[in-house]
């Protein structure tokens, strides 16, 4: 059996967890769940980093002894992970005995390797990073390049690790394993750090008291970062060379945000090289989750209110939004209005309505799931698409492209909606066509079962609800076509994504971007004549390309195909759609609108969209030939 060991960073307990921590942990959860349904033996680690000066200070501020403070904070993380349906196998704490003993064993081995020496250290220190900032990263202002805060001058006697000695071996490792540091932007960043030369690093602090003593000099406390990295091994039972440790080390994926990839992809591998242990296979770093384009900061009031959003839309919608909306390596701005739009369009409309419709038709026309006795047009295409969806999904997940993975599944969801439409299945209830109706409905239900398996790593509660409504008694994780038994009784439960009251959403989500829109309908109560209406030339078009317009945050430049001609149109939808999600979509264009030049860009027509609390493009229910007139 293949094994898969995945880790999140262990988060500092000097503050409560927020949506940024949730993002990493949900992404790791998706990978763990995906590998489980593929049949791998999975070990998924998350946890907390409890030592160091910052945690000590937070404990003092709270008026608690450090251990009592950690004992109070750790359960807050556990509680959040439970709420977010995180399926970790271990919640690691660095104040545990297992970790302490394992770290001592590792430190002894590191010392015995001959790569540790004692020396004086003075330099510019960043408290939040808990690190000396190397000379070459220093600016004249002496501020931390990550935290943008002034650095402190610190002089200490420290133990050092000969990181510089591993420069060439690390470079060779990067070259031999092009995906070791992932994605490419991170790899290139790390390669340039390597190229500019590595300095030895101090691995102890004499000014810190909350931590683990160095086994070879108990006067010194191990630097919290060096200690924390070891948790990935101590958690498995490195200290006793346990069966679990031998099964799962080295880790397959260490996942994190880009802030800490240097520790994981340079320092940690060098430490492992020094003690002759295998290196993790991949260090993967995603971008920052931001709010209104700014880094999250509780003190500055830049926070994401995930509690309200989860209460309003449900956990699965929150998970779906985080993974569907942002491209993994890049920063992503969190917008409740976009969550709302995704909820309505992708979840309630595409998926929720499909389930409802199919179950309704089965209930109305059959006793249980009908047997697929009468093949016909489109059936083979559906079956083939099910398989290609599985393959494409695998490629995307292996590339950590969660957005593309979900889009691939949704292409299949939309294809099944179209299948129902194309076959006009609801018209086939007459005795002579009923067998064909049964086959179409069997295929649609089997597609829904398939979809439930594929979405289960992302939105596990929804996946279970779907299988329950189909009538399966135990969750079937196999993505193989034709497994759905016949004659089982489908139920028609509550809608899986019920309508969300937008008034409630508005009250709980005061949003900068959501300025009240003038109510056009109220202003223009005058009726238009049919002749006037007929003057409008509304047509179906397909978006071929989309790109931002410099200096205009709300606008996108679109190239659209009207069947007989191609046009350029400017649309004010940039706050609601990213360019890559638009390409391929069918939209409705006002084709005979006077051309206009908007921000120096010519626009020949207008794209129609529903615009209220959110903006959702108007489209046709199933694909139509380009240029079709809307009347
Ligand atoms: N304790 C160290 C990690 C030691 S791992 C051996 C640490 N802790 S932390 O609490 O600061 O967590 C940093 C991690 O939290 C990031 O790498 C990322 O995974 C997650 N995030 C924190 N804020 C985030 C965002 N705003 N956006 C995305 N991820 C964020 O560093």
Boltz pocket constraint, residues with backbone or C-beta under 6 A from the ligand:
constraints:
  - pocket:
      binder: B
      contacts: [[A, 8], [A, 9], [A, 10], [A, 11], [A, 12], [A, 19], [A, 20], [A, 21], [A, 23], [A, 24], [A, 49], [A, 225], [A, 228], [A, 229], [A, 230], [A, 255], [A, 256], [A, 257], [A, 258], [A, 259], [A, 260], [A, 287], [A, 288], [A, 289], [A, 290], [A, 295], [A, 296]]
      max_distance: 6.0
